[in-house]
Amino acid sequence: MTGRPDTDAAGPGREAADRQRLETLRSEIEGHNRRYYIEDAPSISDAQYDRLMAELQAIESDHPDWITPDSPTQRVGAAPLDHFATVRHAVRMLSLGNAFEAEDIVAFDERVVSTLIGSGLLAGPAPDDGTDAVQGALPLDAEPAAATYVAEYKFDGLAVNLRYEEGRLVQAATRGDGAQGEDITANIRTLRSVPLRLQGDAPAVLEVRGEVLMTRADFSRLNEAQTARGEKPFVNPRNAAAGSLRQLDPRVTATRPLRFYAYGWGQIQDGAGTDLRPRPTHSGMLDWLAGFGFAVSPGRALCRGAAELLRFYENVGASRAGLPYEIDGVVYKVDDLRAQDVLGFVARAPRFAIAHKFPAQEETTRLLGIDVQVGRTGALTPVARLQPVFVGGVTVTNATLHNEDEIRRKDVRIGDTVVVRRAGDVIPEVVGPVLSLRPADAQVFDLLAVCPVCPVCGSAVERPEGEAITRCTGGLFCPAQRKQTLWHAASRKALDIDGLGDKLIEQLVDSGRVRTLADLYGLQELELSTYPRMGRKSAQNLVAAIDRSRRPALSRLLYALGIRHVGETTARDVARHFGSIEAIMDASEEDLLRVPDVGPVVAASIRRFFAEAHNREVIAALRAAGVEPQADAAPAGEKPLAGKTLVLTGTLPALSRDEATRLILAAGGKVSGSVSRKTAWVVAGEEAGGKLAKARELGVSVIDEAGLRALLGI
């Protein structure tokens, strides 16, 4: 039974009745979706809901021309996509700065208050000269110098932007790099918590921003179903949500229990293209969005001053385990939108908001053994092999021990019960042992006793004086270093061999086909096409890319060799000084020290590299394969950054790290990987880390991408 109107009348009367019933059903079904997925207050049973949906599908089946993209029946998913198209955001999607300590929040509040008092938007301390207080200050009910914030949950999901035009969903995109993301419209349409058509009087353009996530209960049910089908269960709700939303087949997304919570907005315009701000406060804007049918953070609150923010944080932390979804902290935003405008942004993060993250999660488990991994530069890194433990949302079986000195400092022994820490996407680490649980047979780890030679190639290992890392001396000869060295050599900053990815490199090395960098230049299209996922066209493109790299700039070749301590800038300086690879190979340490900014450590590293016979053999083989490095162009004309050293940190809005580096080098500047008192500027982007903190500590000037462009005159 579908419950369709009981009439046999044909013609306009029946059609009008069907049309009216269709609109009624669509409205009822979307209302039930809202009550179930947004308000958590279902008003009918699943069976009743299914009957309504069946009736709607029957009417649309009789009248296929009545089907619209915003019909509830269209949430089942469209045909699979070949790939995700790219969407450029009309308004950049920002990220937030992070805070972990109470002192960080106090400092954040002090900066906000100070700026707003200076702008006249917040009443400062009462004047003592008989004059009136600042006019036009925000109306406050209590003490004057206190800013008002919206505090809300920091959901642990995937950030997306939903674009509505004339009240209808027309596009959805991931955050991506903030400037552009992936078009996931077909997948978002399958989420019943996302309105396909807005309620009420919507503006001509409305972009709603929020988080797609999966509740703990839904995640458990999904994994039960995965296990019942003999499929691998998901690791945690966040990964399940992100993976579900980025399916190329929207029909798969439609089967996943995803929910959307709005926390902000992007572009809002009226029919004339004028930007709108419908409410004066952030909290008011969230209420406005809720009126259109969006779920917003249910735990949000207005807080005045740092003390109330910290109290909110403590209360949420205490109740966190009982929430239906995962959160990894709370977010504070200045409520008044005028104040947000005054506070502005730094790089790609707002000054008016901050994320207060919960502490890293820790668990205890047993240290079963310590393995040794060999990295690209030959570094021997001890890695803890652990009894599996679930911490920070994932099952951890390995964790870094950093180096032998750290193992001794922490007094970690094989057989110990150890504390394992993981925060967000940070690599798990062993914090230390639980000494009260140490067994009598716990073993002290001695790296040189376990690995007197390289565990991969058998070459001698050494630990240079004053360094914490023990290294294999095998260089290009060591297979463990070979894969990473080849990947480095093929990278954009080096030989720029497009199409030579890590998977193919692994296959080429494991099969024995490629042992040195020179072997790449003997690869043929026919043999490459026999490797997995390498069709004829891909093989053809790769061979062409390899051929294009036969005449690299000398600095690129030198950088591609992966010599320790030789980065892009040093490689350029050395190449310009000597002019040929042969001159560099034959240079003494004294000769190398004559290159500007090359010190004893770098000079010794270059000399040591070319003193190895097998490394010189690789250069000879490259020349025999037709690789002819070209002399780097000497700097010419006036350079605006001549003699200046800059440090890049974080992600810039428009320029990639490579592009920014090339522009700085072309302007005569140098790019360093560390901040010192000699640094002229630190260029800070989104998620800038320790380098930004170091710059502030040393008093080094910090600029954003706009500041860099001003220096470059572009």
Buried (B, 14 or more C-beta within 10 A) or exposed (E): EEEBEEEEEEEEEBBEBBEEBBEEBBEBBBBBBBBBBBEEEBEBEEEEBEBBBBBBBBBBEEEEEBBBEBBBBBBEBBEEBEEBEEBEBEEBBBBBBBBBEBEBBBBBBEBBBEBBBEBBBBBBEEEEEEEEEBEEBBEBEEEBBBBBBBBBBBBBBBBBBBBBBEBBBEBBBBBBBBBBBBBBBBBBBBBBBBBBBBBEEBBBBBBBBBBBBBBBEBBEEBBEEBEEEEEEEBBBBBBBBBBBBBBEBBBBBBEBBBBBBBBBBBBBBEEEEEEBEEBEBBBBBBEBBBBBBBBBBEBBBBBBBBBBBBBBBEBBBEEBEEBEBBBBBBBBBBBBBBBBEBBEBBBBBBBBBBBBBBEBBEBBBBBBEBBBBBBBBBBBBBBBBBEEBBBBBBEBBBBBBBBBEBBEEBEBBBBBBBBBBBBBEEEBBBBBBEEEEBEEEBEEBEBEEBBEBBBBBEBEBBBBEEEEBBBBBBBBBBBBBBBBBBBBBBBEBBBBBBBBEEEBBEBBBEEEBBBBBBBBBEBEBEBBBEBEEBEEEBBBBBBEBBEEBBEBBBBBBBBBBBBBBBBBBBBBBBBBBBEEBEBBBEBEBEBBBEBEEBEEEBBBBBBBBBEBEEBEBBBEBBBEBEBEBEEBEEEEEEBBBEEBBBBBBBBBBEBEBEEBBBBBBBBBBBBBEEBEEEBBBBBBBBBBEEBBEBBEEEEBEBBBBEBBBEBBEE
